[in-house]
Amino acid sequence: MITELSSLFSRVSTYTKPEDILLKKGGWVHFSDQWPDTHRWAKGCVFRVKNQPILVPYAVTRTLPESDYADIDLSNAAGGLLLYPESEGVLYQTAVGFKPGNYVVHTYIPSGKYVYNLAYPSMYPDVTSATLRYLGAKEYADSPYTAPLWHLYFIKDMPAFILRLYALAGVEFERITLVFKINKCVLEKIENPTAEMLDKSLLVQWYSELTGF
């Protein structure tokens, strides 16, 4: 559900574009066997990207007072941003980039379940804490909008990604802009994947595989 490249990668070339590191036609995608039966079409299966993917840009802005936050739902639920596919057999690989600003972003999937926490019970992100508000938080340097390195993966009816945008103290109001590059991929199932396909395919995990350790 999430992949990311080191922020150092953005310095390799000033000409790095999202389309240089996103899935292309013929690319292999493997959904782990931990996906539930409600997504049986994808669970444990390997696919080939059938089409030449279409890259759709979309930007979202929120203006917040200092030391305040807002949650945005990326799913197709009522009030969400409607960034998920509406058909089975379609994957949206979404690069998320941040414009510069005095803010951080926290990630939940589903609502209330944080991805970037640590094992010790108290090491859980909290925007009301002077220190824990930085635990696992994303900022501009992690995924600049000109070379986004943080990728989220969406299929039909999967749990909602919730991004919590928090405006840090020091600026009366902060304009927070997230830039999404949505790589729309049609998938074709590979009935008998080879060992090479399994080894080299992009692994898309279920959210429970990203936590608990």
Backbone as a chain_set.jsonl record, in Angstrom:
{"seq": "MITELSSLFSRVSTYTKPEDILLKKGGWVHFSDQWPDTHRWAKGCVFRVKNQPILVPYAVTRTLPESDYADIDLSNAAGGLLLYPESEGVLYQTAVGFKPGNYVVHTYIPSGKYVYNLAYPSMYPDVTSATLRYLGAKEYADSPYTAPLWHLYFIKDMPAFILRLYALAGVEFERITLVFKINKCVLEKIENPTAEMLDKSLLVQWYSELTGF", "coords": {"N": [[0.803, -1.204, 0.0], [2.1, 1.135, 0.441], [5.012, 2.662, -0.8], [8.331, 3.98, -0.73], [11.012, 6.084, -1.722], [14.377, 6.934, -0.822], [14.983, 10.25, 0.354], [17.329, 11.215, -0.635], [17.393, 10.359, -3.211], [16.121, 12.222, -4.77], [18.05, 14.011, -5.357], [19.657, 12.932, -7.231], [19.218, 13.517, -9.894], [18.308, 16.555, -11.349], [16.356, 16.418, -13.154], [14.621, 14.378, -12.682], [11.485, 12.869, -12.995], [8.067, 12.125, -12.031], [7.027, 10.156, -13.779], [9.267, 8.737, -14.47], [9.813, 6.871, -12.515], [7.539, 5.476, -11.965], [5.072, 2.826, -12.389], [5.017, 1.109, -15.527], [3.739, 0.15, -18.787], [3.506, -3.341, -19.046], [4.796, -3.777, -16.659], [5.176, -5.619, -13.548], [3.007, -6.557, -10.912], [2.409, -7.548, -7.609], [0.108, -8.623, -5.346], [0.041, -9.142, -1.899], [-0.637, -12.184, -0.005], [-2.046, -11.504, 2.205], [-4.124, -9.811, 1.832], [-7.628, -9.355, 2.33], [-10.515, -11.561, 1.811], [-12.482, -10.005, 0.737], [-11.297, -8.669, -1.25], [-10.799, -10.533, -3.246], [-10.128, -10.841, -5.942], [-7.66, -9.702, -6.167], [-6.047, -10.706, -4.124], [-3.089, -12.307, -3.275], [-2.3, -12.547, -5.909], [-0.566, -12.18, -9.081], [0.041, -9.632, -11.42], [0.138, -8.126, -14.692], [0.824, -4.929, -15.997], [-1.46, -3.801, -18.176], [-2.118, -1.692, -19.882], [-0.844, 1.379, -21.375], [0.056, 3.33, -18.857], [-1.873, 6.101, -17.573], [-1.127, 9.302, -16.503], [-2.373, 11.315, -14.06], [-2.555, 14.527, -12.868], [-3.208, 16.182, -9.731], [-4.03, 18.612, -7.355], [-4.279, 19.566, -3.941], [-5.283, 21.898, -1.522], [-5.077, 23.208, 1.748], [-5.709, 25.709, 4.14], [-4.488, 26.528, 7.223], [-4.679, 27.628, 10.653], [-1.87, 28.328, 12.851], [-0.554, 25.56, 14.75], [-2.721, 23.896, 14.409], [-4.839, 21.367, 12.898], [-5.958, 19.39, 10.047], [-7.858, 16.718, 8.723], [-7.68, 14.744, 5.796], [-9.462, 12.65, 3.661], [-8.61, 10.209, 1.415], [-10.123, 8.461, -0.026], [-13.065, 7.167, -1.822], [-15.225, 7.664, -0.244], [-18.062, 9.417, 1.194], [-17.42, 12.808, 1.317], [-14.746, 12.388, 0.909], [-11.67, 12.647, -1.066], [-12.007, 11.304, -3.4], [-10.188, 9.669, -4.842], [-9.833, 7.012, -5.458], [-9.979, 3.973, -7.508], [-12.91, 2.827, -9.344], [-13.439, 0.365, -10.296], [-12.808, -3.174, -10.297], [-9.624, -4.748, -10.909], [-8.141, -2.575, -11.531], [-5.487, -0.439, -10.722], [-4.438, 2.329, -8.903], [-1.564, 3.939, -8.789], [-0.137, 6.217, -6.782], [1.741, 9.037, -6.612], [2.787, 11.161, -4.08], [3.406, 14.472, -3.475], [4.869, 17.223, -1.68], [4.39, 20.701, -1.283], [6.632, 23.37, -0.341], [6.611, 24.419, 3.109], [5.549, 25.304, 6.467], [4.828, 22.82, 7.945], [3.677, 19.466, 8.813], [2.904, 16.053, 7.891], [0.796, 13.416, 8.792], [0.064, 9.871, 8.608], [-2.649, 7.714, 8.272], [-4.17, 4.491, 8.1], [-6.61, 2.141, 8.374], [-8.749, 4.945, 9.313], [-7.536, 6.285, 12.324], [-5.61, 4.339, 12.701], [-2.291, 4.287, 12.814], [0.531, 4.349, 10.613], [3.305, 4.879, 10.754], [4.425, 4.363, 13.387], [6.277, 3.325, 16.361], [7.365, 0.291, 18.089], [7.221, 0.41, 20.922], [4.72, 1.111, 23.328], [4.175, 3.864, 23.981], [5.262, 5.243, 21.917], [3.805, 6.64, 19.78], [2.388, 8.573, 17.255], [1.34, 11.936, 17.92], [-0.283, 14.854, 17.56], [-0.68, 16.736, 19.496], [1.442, 16.628, 21.162], [4.627, 17.974, 21.93], [6.872, 16.633, 21.069], [6.116, 14.105, 19.987], [4.624, 14.803, 17.8], [6.295, 14.879, 15.683], [7.032, 12.314, 15.177], [7.389, 9.922, 12.776], [6.36, 11.665, 10.923], [5.711, 13.175, 7.757], [7.358, 15.496, 5.584], [8.154, 18.355, 3.502], [10.817, 17.837, 2.481], [10.916, 15.073, 2.384], [9.388, 14.212, 0.252], [9.408, 15.984, -2.246], [7.314, 18.126, -4.213], [8.165, 18.47, -6.816], [9.636, 16.234, -7.37], [8.329, 13.682, -6.464], [8.572, 11.151, -4.016], [7.168, 9.449, -2.472], [4.847, 6.933, -2.482], [1.532, 5.859, -2.783], [-0.917, 3.233, -2.902], [-3.889, 2.409, -4.511], [-6.873, 0.518, -4.645], [-10.153, -0.546, -5.706], [-12.615, 0.036, -3.258], [-10.943, -0.398, -1.041], [-9.572, 0.097, 2.341], [-9.681, 3.436, 3.725], [-7.147, 5.813, 3.143], [-6.043, 8.208, 5.376], [-4.861, 11.421, 5.643], [-3.297, 13.497, 7.894], [-2.95, 16.824, 8.201], [-0.801, 19.082, 9.656], [-0.299, 22.242, 10.902], [2.57, 23.814, 11.826], [3.766, 25.714, 14.678], [4.579, 29.221, 14.521], [3.927, 30.504, 12.205], [1.241, 32.541, 11.359], [-0.91, 31.741, 9.71], [-0.941, 28.833, 7.68], [-0.44, 27.772, 4.407], [-1.108, 24.809, 2.999], [-0.145, 22.561, 0.602], [-0.737, 19.684, -1.228], [0.423, 17.642, -3.802], [-0.788, 15.403, -6.07], [0.135, 12.737, -8.165], [-1.412, 10.686, -10.158], [-1.163, 7.519, -11.234], [-2.7, 5.712, -13.502], [-3.462, 2.412, -13.792], [-4.324, -0.42, -15.689], [-4.856, -3.753, -14.892], [-3.705, -7.024, -15.755], [-4.248, -10.333, -15.113], [-1.736, -12.724, -14.301], [-1.629, -16.012, -14.784], [0.125, -18.157, -14.192], [2.633, -17.268, -12.663], [6.158, -16.772, -12.985], [9.16, -17.6, -11.105], [10.889, -15.46, -11.336], [9.136, -13.369, -11.917], [7.713, -13.209, -9.504], [9.768, -12.48, -7.829], [10.674, -10.009, -8.802], [8.507, -8.35, -9.068], [6.404, -5.543, -8.203], [5.542, -5.325, -4.903], [2.489, -5.155, -3.291], [1.296, -4.557, -0.261], [-1.031, -5.547, 2.378], [-2.541, -3.358, 4.786], [-2.114, -4.158, 7.472], [0.283, -5.469, 7.445], [2.163, -3.56, 7.582], [2.548, -2.639, 10.086], [2.995, -3.208, 13.695], [5.495, -4.103, 14.479]], "CA": [[0.0, 0.0, 0.0], [2.983, 2.291, 0.498], [6.436, 2.521, -1.072], [8.996, 5.275, -0.745], [12.43, 6.142, -2.019], [15.111, 7.858, 0.039], [14.982, 11.638, -0.113], [18.574, 11.448, -1.361], [17.177, 10.036, -4.609], [15.689, 13.418, -5.495], [19.229, 14.793, -5.723], [20.418, 12.218, -8.256], [19.076, 14.284, -11.12], [17.311, 17.619, -11.258], [15.367, 16.164, -14.177], [13.802, 13.239, -12.311], [10.06, 13.146, -13.059], [7.306, 10.996, -11.51], [6.857, 9.085, -14.766], [10.5, 7.964, -14.596], [9.914, 5.847, -11.48], [6.242, 4.849, -11.774], [4.797, 1.638, -13.193], [4.824, 1.293, -16.959], [3.119, -0.979, -19.477], [4.299, -4.562, -18.933], [5.323, -3.94, -15.317], [4.566, -6.678, -12.747], [2.486, -6.16, -9.606], [2.046, -8.72, -6.801], [-0.606, -8.354, -4.099], [0.361, -10.171, -0.914], [-1.754, -13.064, 0.345], [-2.696, -10.996, 3.411], [-5.336, -9.076, 1.49], [-8.803, -10.15, 2.735], [-11.328, -12.144, 0.742], [-13.285, -8.958, 0.096], [-10.523, -8.28, -2.44], [-10.334, -11.836, -3.733], [-9.562, -10.731, -7.288], [-6.266, -9.254, -6.066], [-5.344, -11.418, -3.046], [-2.071, -13.293, -3.609], [-2.167, -12.684, -7.363], [0.422, -11.39, -9.818], [-0.566, -9.007, -12.583], [0.927, -7.331, -15.623], [0.149, -3.689, -16.381], [-1.923, -4.072, -19.535], [-2.199, -0.469, -20.687], [0.147, 2.416, -21.132], [-0.618, 4.077, -17.79], [-2.19, 7.51, -17.759], [-0.737, 10.037, -15.31], [-3.329, 12.402, -13.83], [-2.149, 15.403, -11.756], [-4.279, 16.781, -8.938], [-3.478, 19.295, -6.187], [-5.246, 19.892, -2.89], [-4.737, 22.902, -0.611], [-5.802, 23.581, 2.959], [-5.079, 26.795, 4.89], [-4.741, 26.255, 8.634], [-3.973, 28.456, 11.634], [-0.756, 27.615, 13.474], [-0.845, 24.566, 15.785], [-4.024, 23.289, 14.136], [-4.722, 20.311, 11.891], [-7.141, 18.956, 9.302], [-7.741, 15.39, 8.131], [-8.266, 14.569, 4.473], [-9.726, 11.253, 3.306], [-8.286, 10.071, -0.004], [-10.974, 7.444, -0.632], [-14.285, 7.594, -2.499], [-16.298, 7.824, 0.725], [-18.663, 10.748, 1.23], [-16.501, 13.775, 1.892], [-13.378, 12.061, 0.538], [-11.157, 13.295, -2.274], [-12.455, 10.499, -4.547], [-8.989, 9.314, -5.605], [-9.752, 5.561, -5.63], [-10.67, 3.439, -8.685], [-14.281, 2.355, -9.156], [-13.561, -0.949, -10.931], [-11.792, -4.173, -9.99], [-8.653, -4.897, -11.978], [-7.489, -1.284, -11.775], [-4.627, 0.04, -9.646], [-3.954, 3.699, -8.986], [-0.297, 4.188, -8.104], [-0.238, 7.658, -6.585], [2.891, 9.731, -6.032], [2.336, 12.305, -3.291], [4.467, 15.453, -3.262], [4.518, 18.33, -0.795], [4.975, 22.013, -1.539], [7.309, 23.845, 0.87], [5.784, 25.092, 4.095], [5.817, 25.043, 7.88], [3.817, 21.83, 8.308], [4.002, 18.048, 8.696], [1.763, 15.221, 7.485], [0.728, 12.079, 9.382], [-0.635, 8.924, 7.744], [-3.459, 6.675, 8.915], [-4.957, 3.585, 7.282], [-7.717, 3.081, 8.142], [-8.803, 6.045, 10.263], [-7.154, 5.957, 13.69], [-4.522, 3.365, 12.749], [-1.133, 4.961, 12.278], [1.497, 3.477, 9.949], [4.702, 5.144, 11.104], [4.701, 4.35, 14.821], [7.278, 2.354, 16.797], [6.774, -0.814, 18.838], [6.951, 0.742, 22.322], [3.351, 1.649, 23.344], [4.067, 5.321, 24.031], [5.846, 5.835, 20.71], [2.701, 6.741, 18.843], [2.285, 9.985, 16.881], [0.318, 12.726, 18.593], [-0.027, 16.243, 17.182], [-0.755, 17.586, 20.685], [2.7, 16.479, 21.888], [5.712, 18.76, 21.339], [7.865, 15.741, 20.461], [5.516, 13.016, 19.213], [4.039, 15.284, 16.544], [7.287, 14.682, 14.623], [7.283, 10.887, 14.992], [6.84, 9.374, 11.54], [5.722, 12.701, 10.109], [6.282, 13.513, 6.458], [7.49, 16.918, 5.309], [8.538, 18.676, 2.12], [12.072, 17.204, 2.053], [10.722, 13.634, 2.2], [8.773, 13.951, -1.043], [9.137, 17.297, -2.872], [6.305, 18.029, -5.27], [8.832, 18.418, -8.115], [10.192, 14.887, -7.532], [7.69, 12.942, -5.377], [9.197, 9.857, -3.743], [6.264, 8.709, -1.59], [3.817, 6.378, -3.346], [0.421, 5.132, -2.18], [-1.55, 2.351, -3.887], [-5.323, 2.365, -4.275], [-7.777, -0.283, -5.468], [-11.574, -0.324, -5.408], [-13.214, -0.315, -1.96], [-9.991, -0.69, 0.031], [-9.708, 1.067, 3.429], [-9.34, 4.816, 3.396], [-5.979, 6.538, 3.62], [-6.326, 9.509, 5.967], [-3.677, 12.236, 5.859], [-3.514, 14.569, 8.856], [-2.088, 17.96, 7.912], [-0.625, 19.847, 10.887], [0.447, 23.495, 10.72], [3.464, 24.047, 12.955], [3.757, 27.063, 15.231], [5.558, 30.141, 13.952], [3.29, 31.238, 11.117], [-0.152, 32.72, 11.782], [-1.675, 30.816, 8.879], [-0.08, 28.078, 6.771], [-1.078, 27.211, 3.212], [-0.552, 23.465, 2.809], [-0.532, 22.02, -0.706], [-0.291, 18.346, -1.606], [0.293, 17.414, -5.243], [-0.932, 13.986, -6.37], [0.325, 12.276, -9.54], [-2.136, 9.422, -10.107], [-0.768, 6.667, -12.353], [-3.847, 4.812, -13.656], [-2.994, 1.166, -14.404], [-5.23, -1.55, -15.879], [-4.085, -4.956, -14.592], [-4.04, -8.294, -16.417], [-3.762, -11.384, -14.226], [-0.81, -13.742, -14.813], [-2.127, -17.232, -14.143], [1.224, -18.982, -13.682], [3.822, -16.399, -12.607], [7.449, -17.42, -12.799], [9.906, -17.177, -9.92], [11.423, -14.128, -11.628], [8.042, -12.41, -11.764], [7.442, -13.068, -8.076], [10.917, -11.825, -7.196], [10.903, -8.665, -9.31], [7.275, -7.571, -9.158], [6.112, -4.581, -7.148], [4.701, -5.947, -3.88], [1.509, -4.282, -2.655], [0.911, -5.242, 0.969], [-2.195, -5.132, 3.147], [-2.053, -2.383, 5.77], [-1.687, -4.779, 8.725], [1.658, -5.903, 7.273], [3.047, -2.392, 7.715], [2.588, -2.235, 11.489], [3.077, -4.281, 14.682], [6.864, -4.584, 14.695]], "C": [[0.843, 1.264, 0.0], [4.378, 1.876, 0.035], [7.041, 3.913, -1.049], [10.476, 5.107, -1.032], [13.088, 7.121, -1.058], [15.062, 9.255, -0.531], [16.26, 11.983, -0.857], [18.391, 11.214, -2.854], [16.807, 11.274, -5.411], [16.861, 14.274, -5.931], [20.045, 14.137, -6.837], [20.382, 12.997, -9.563], [18.016, 15.35, -10.929], [16.204, 17.413, -12.281], [14.508, 14.933, -13.877], [12.331, 13.645, -12.29], [9.307, 11.941, -12.512], [7.21, 9.828, -12.486], [8.117, 8.244, -14.96], [10.566, 6.799, -13.61], [8.578, 5.161, -11.189], [6.1, 3.62, -12.664], [4.566, 2.011, -14.656], [4.142, 0.065, -17.54], [4.054, -2.189, -19.426], [4.884, -4.787, -17.556], [4.542, -4.988, -14.522], [4.172, -6.143, -11.367], [2.016, -7.409, -8.879], [1.356, -8.253, -5.526], [-0.316, -9.484, -3.121], [-0.872, -11.012, -0.593], [-2.452, -12.643, 1.635], [-3.906, -10.106, 3.108], [-6.548, -9.937, 1.813], [-9.597, -10.648, 1.535], [-12.261, -11.136, 0.091], [-12.586, -8.388, -1.132], [-9.939, -9.541, -3.089], [-9.678, -11.751, -5.103], [-8.073, -10.385, -7.249], [-5.431, -10.129, -5.134], [-4.379, -12.48, -3.57], [-1.763, -13.424, -5.088], [-1.076, -11.757, -7.923], [-0.227, -10.88, -11.096], [0.504, -8.338, -13.448], [0.138, -6.051, -15.919], [-0.172, -3.789, -17.866], [-1.85, -2.841, -20.435], [-0.943, 0.379, -20.541], [-0.461, 3.33, -20.079], [-0.802, 5.552, -18.129], [-1.902, 8.226, -16.445], [-1.632, 11.271, -15.172], [-2.859, 13.254, -12.651], [-3.363, 15.985, -11.039], [-3.655, 17.396, -7.696], [-4.594, 19.661, -5.226], [-4.582, 20.854, -1.91], [-5.672, 23.105, 0.581], [-5.025, 24.715, 3.637], [-5.484, 26.666, 6.349], [-4.06, 27.284, 9.521], [-2.865, 27.649, 12.289], [-1.248, 26.7, 14.601], [-2.241, 23.973, 15.635], [-3.842, 22.234, 13.043], [-6.05, 20.071, 11.192], [-6.856, 17.582, 8.717], [-8.363, 15.392, 6.744], [-8.314, 13.081, 4.154], [-9.485, 11.122, 1.804], [-9.243, 9.149, -0.753], [-12.19, 8.055, -1.315], [-15.472, 7.688, -1.555], [-16.86, 9.239, 0.652], [-17.719, 11.704, 1.95], [-15.046, 13.515, 1.581], [-12.954, 12.798, -0.727], [-11.497, 12.534, -3.553], [-11.29, 10.099, -5.447], [-8.851, 7.819, -5.862], [-10.409, 5.127, -6.946], [-12.085, 2.986, -8.325], [-14.506, 0.985, -9.781], [-12.477, -1.879, -10.409], [-10.843, -4.306, -11.184], [-7.958, -3.608, -12.348], [-6.697, -0.901, -10.527], [-4.265, 1.49, -9.912], [-2.694, 3.803, -8.125], [-0.156, 5.704, -8.005], [0.993, 8.21, -5.896], [2.374, 10.988, -5.338], [3.528, 13.223, -3.044], [3.967, 16.617, -2.427], [5.156, 19.624, -1.3], [5.599, 22.53, -0.24], [6.346, 24.557, 1.811], [6.144, 24.659, 5.501], [4.755, 24.064, 8.413], [4.392, 20.415, 8.219], [2.719, 17.283, 8.373], [1.884, 13.851, 8.139], [-0.184, 11.191, 8.548], [-1.365, 7.87, 8.564], [-4.085, 5.803, 7.835], [-5.298, 2.348, 8.117], [-7.676, 4.184, 9.186], [-8.456, 5.571, 11.671], [-6.028, 4.955, 13.812], [-3.309, 3.95, 12.037], [-0.137, 3.967, 11.691], [2.891, 3.647, 10.543], [4.914, 5.314, 12.612], [5.826, 3.359, 15.115], [6.635, 1.366, 17.758], [6.413, -0.445, 20.272], [5.627, 1.498, 22.402], [3.244, 3.164, 23.323], [4.604, 6.009, 22.784], [4.828, 5.828, 19.567], [2.487, 8.219, 18.521], [1.115, 10.695, 17.546], [0.599, 14.199, 18.312], [-0.119, 17.191, 18.377], [0.522, 17.529, 21.511], [3.813, 17.236, 21.17], [6.758, 17.889, 20.657], [7.225, 14.696, 19.55], [4.831, 13.493, 17.941], [5.015, 15.11, 15.376], [7.563, 13.212, 14.336], [6.602, 10.39, 13.717], [6.225, 10.395, 10.606], [6.47, 12.909, 8.798], [6.344, 15.032, 6.308], [8.005, 17.109, 3.895], [9.768, 17.905, 1.66], [11.919, 15.712, 1.785], [10.165, 13.304, 0.82], [8.402, 15.28, -1.704], [8.17, 17.159, -4.041], [6.935, 17.969, -6.661], [9.45, 17.055, -8.411], [9.633, 13.997, -6.423], [8.225, 11.517, -5.246], [8.306, 8.94, -2.916], [5.061, 8.263, -2.402], [2.794, 5.588, -2.534], [-0.303, 4.36, -3.279], [-3.016, 2.155, -3.528], [-5.985, 1.351, -5.213], [-9.202, -0.053, -4.968], [-11.933, -0.814, -4.0], [-12.215, -0.714, -0.878], [-10.151, 0.355, 1.134], [-9.171, 2.445, 3.04], [-7.982, 5.21, 3.967], [-6.462, 7.889, 4.156], [-5.004, 10.23, 6.185], [-4.043, 13.38, 6.798], [-2.486, 15.669, 8.6], [-2.018, 18.836, 9.164], [0.25, 21.062, 10.62], [1.268, 23.771, 11.974], [3.36, 25.488, 13.434], [4.812, 27.923, 14.539], [5.027, 30.958, 12.801], [1.807, 31.347, 11.457], [-1.094, 31.805, 11.027], [-0.708, 30.133, 7.914], [-0.915, 27.523, 5.619], [-0.388, 25.894, 2.886], [-1.071, 22.9, 1.492], [0.11, 20.673, -0.932], [-0.561, 18.154, -3.089], [0.295, 15.909, -5.495], [-0.677, 13.754, -7.858], [-0.223, 10.853, -9.591], [-1.873, 8.642, -11.39], [-1.815, 5.569, -12.507], [-3.435, 3.578, -14.463], [-4.121, 0.142, -14.496], [-4.4, -2.828, -15.741], [-4.631, -6.177, -15.32], [-3.418, -9.418, -15.601], [-2.843, -12.36, -14.958], [-1.131, -15.035, -14.08], [-1.01, -18.072, -13.524], [2.512, -18.149, -13.656], [5.087, -17.188, -12.359], [8.1, -16.914, -11.507], [10.464, -15.771, -10.131], [10.346, -13.068, -11.45], [7.747, -12.146, -10.294], [8.545, -12.267, -7.387], [11.012, -10.349, -7.572], [9.646, -7.794, -9.385], [7.164, -6.577, -7.998], [5.15, -5.228, -6.157], [3.8, -4.893, -3.249], [0.954, -5.029, -1.448], [-0.413, -4.721, 1.52], [-1.706, -4.294, 4.314], [-1.562, -3.01, 7.067], [-0.241, -5.281, 8.65], [2.654, -4.779, 7.505], [3.241, -1.989, 9.176], [2.835, -3.46, 12.391], [4.473, -4.824, 14.904], [7.788, -3.408, 14.981]], "O": [[0.373, 2.334, -0.389], [4.872, 0.827, 0.449], [6.36, 4.903, -1.314], [11.101, 4.122, -0.638], [12.436, 8.027, -0.54], [15.096, 9.44, -1.748], [16.284, 12.94, -1.631], [19.117, 11.777, -3.673], [17.137, 11.373, -6.593], [16.707, 15.16, -6.771], [21.013, 14.719, -7.328], [21.394, 13.12, -10.253], [16.939, 15.071, -10.401], [15.219, 18.151, -12.283], [13.744, 14.494, -14.737], [11.962, 14.633, -11.654], [9.845, 10.834, -12.522], [7.297, 8.665, -12.092], [8.055, 7.162, -15.545], [11.298, 5.837, -13.843], [8.49, 4.351, -10.266], [6.901, 3.399, -13.572], [4.008, 3.06, -14.977], [3.986, -0.946, -16.856], [5.243, -2.077, -19.724], [5.418, -5.863, -17.284], [3.365, -5.218, -14.799], [4.911, -5.38, -10.745], [1.308, -8.236, -9.453], [1.964, -7.557, -4.713], [-0.417, -10.657, -3.48], [-2.003, -10.611, -0.87], [-3.347, -13.34, 2.111], [-4.624, -9.696, 4.02], [-6.506, -11.147, 1.59], [-9.382, -10.217, 0.402], [-12.779, -11.387, -0.998], [-13.204, -7.709, -1.952], [-8.757, -9.6, -3.428], [-8.76, -12.519, -5.394], [-7.321, -10.722, -8.163], [-4.227, -10.273, -5.342], [-4.794, -13.434, -4.228], [-1.03, -14.331, -5.483], [-0.725, -10.731, -7.341], [-0.956, -11.609, -11.769], [1.607, -8.033, -12.993], [-1.082, -6.096, -16.074], [0.726, -3.853, -18.706], [-1.55, -2.954, -21.623], [-0.093, 0.119, -19.688], [-1.414, 4.048, -20.381], [-0.014, 6.157, -18.856], [-2.38, 7.807, -15.391], [-1.649, 12.148, -16.036], [-2.773, 12.745, -11.533], [-4.4, 16.245, -11.648], [-2.827, 16.757, -7.047], [-5.699, 20.018, -5.633], [-3.436, 20.641, -1.514], [-6.892, 23.163, 0.433], [-3.796, 24.667, 3.693], [-6.669, 26.691, 6.679], [-2.978, 27.767, 9.186], [-2.91, 26.419, 12.286], [-2.211, 27.009, 15.303], [-2.868, 23.594, 16.624], [-2.823, 22.21, 12.352], [-7.111, 20.48, 11.664], [-5.742, 17.311, 8.268], [-9.432, 15.964, 6.533], [-7.34, 12.353, 4.349], [-10.089, 11.845, 1.012], [-9.186, 9.061, -1.979], [-12.339, 9.275, -1.386], [-16.612, 7.783, -2.009], [-16.221, 10.145, 0.118], [-17.277, 11.429, 3.065], [-14.185, 14.32, 1.938], [-13.754, 13.476, -1.371], [-11.302, 13.045, -4.656], [-11.391, 10.179, -6.671], [-7.847, 7.391, -6.432], [-11.292, 5.82, -7.452], [-12.409, 2.789, -7.154], [-15.633, 0.49, -9.797], [-11.365, -1.443, -10.111], [-11.214, -4.014, -12.321], [-7.262, -3.543, -13.361], [-7.193, -1.029, -9.408], [-3.837, 1.841, -11.012], [-2.757, 3.758, -6.897], [-0.067, 6.393, -9.021], [1.262, 7.892, -4.738], [1.627, 11.774, -5.921], [4.535, 12.806, -2.473], [2.784, 16.956, -2.461], [6.322, 19.637, -1.694], [5.146, 22.169, 0.846], [5.396, 25.209, 1.377], [6.953, 23.751, 5.694], [3.902, 24.433, 9.221], [5.451, 20.197, 7.63], [1.61, 17.787, 8.553], [2.927, 13.202, 8.059], [-1.087, 11.676, 7.867], [-0.782, 7.221, 9.432], [-4.485, 6.301, 6.783], [-4.409, 1.598, 8.521], [-6.669, 4.343, 9.876], [-9.008, 4.583, 12.156], [-5.526, 4.731, 14.913], [-3.3, 4.091, 10.814], [0.022, 2.864, 12.214], [3.579, 2.66, 10.804], [5.512, 6.295, 13.054], [6.274, 2.639, 14.223], [5.502, 1.565, 18.195], [5.409, -0.929, 20.796], [5.414, 2.433, 21.632], [2.321, 3.705, 22.715], [4.426, 7.214, 22.61], [4.968, 5.13, 18.563], [2.414, 9.038, 19.437], [0.037, 10.124, 17.713], [1.606, 14.736, 18.773], [0.32, 18.337, 18.283], [0.677, 18.296, 22.461], [3.934, 17.154, 19.948], [7.459, 18.357, 19.76], [7.733, 14.43, 18.461], [4.489, 12.678, 17.084], [4.613, 15.184, 14.214], [8.248, 12.887, 13.366], [5.377, 10.437, 13.602], [5.628, 10.025, 9.596], [7.697, 12.829, 8.743], [5.499, 15.757, 6.832], [8.26, 16.141, 3.179], [9.77, 17.367, 0.553], [12.708, 15.139, 1.034], [10.44, 12.233, 0.279], [7.232, 15.663, -1.724], [8.214, 16.171, -4.774], [6.308, 17.469, -7.595], [9.756, 16.747, -9.563], [10.377, 13.594, -5.529], [8.319, 10.779, -6.227], [8.651, 7.781, -2.685], [4.333, 9.091, -2.95], [3.153, 4.753, -1.704], [-0.308, 4.772, -4.439], [-3.351, 1.787, -2.402], [-5.703, 1.321, -6.411], [-9.411, 0.566, -3.925], [-11.597, -1.933, -3.611], [-12.612, -1.318, 0.118], [-10.787, 1.386, 0.915], [-8.33, 2.585, 2.152], [-7.703, 4.967, 5.141], [-7.192, 8.615, 3.48], [-4.114, 9.697, 6.848], [-4.977, 14.137, 6.535], [-1.286, 15.453, 8.768], [-3.047, 19.281, 9.673], [1.389, 20.937, 10.171], [0.713, 23.941, 13.06], [2.925, 26.371, 12.696], [5.811, 27.411, 14.035], [5.6, 31.989, 12.45], [1.18, 30.347, 11.806], [-1.968, 31.17, 11.617], [0.218, 30.758, 7.397], [-1.951, 26.891, 5.827], [0.792, 25.878, 2.535], [-2.279, 22.775, 1.29], [1.328, 20.522, -0.845], [-1.648, 18.467, -3.575], [1.264, 15.222, -5.172], [-1.201, 14.476, -8.707], [0.426, 9.919, -9.12], [-2.293, 9.037, -12.478], [-1.825, 4.605, -11.741], [-3.106, 3.673, -15.645], [-4.796, -0.134, -13.504], [-3.366, -2.973, -16.393], [-5.84, -6.344, -15.48], [-2.202, -9.455, -15.415], [-3.125, -12.771, -16.084], [-0.92, -15.13, -12.871], [-1.186, -18.636, -12.444], [3.376, -18.305, -14.52], [5.085, -18.162, -11.607], [7.653, -15.938, -10.905], [10.504, -14.976, -9.192], [10.604, -11.997, -10.9], [7.556, -11.0, -9.887], [8.282, -11.479, -6.478], [11.392, -9.524, -6.741], [9.731, -6.617, -9.734], [7.769, -6.769, -6.943], [4.054, -5.637, -6.539], [4.272, -3.875, -2.742], [0.231, -6.014, -1.596], [-0.859, -3.623, 1.188], [-0.586, -4.485, 4.789], [-0.673, -2.452, 7.711], [0.391, -5.495, 9.685], [3.856, -5.023, 7.611], [4.023, -1.083, 9.465], [2.879, -4.594, 11.915], [4.625, -5.909, 15.465], [8.986, -3.6, 15.191]]}, "num_chains": 1, "name": "protein.A"}
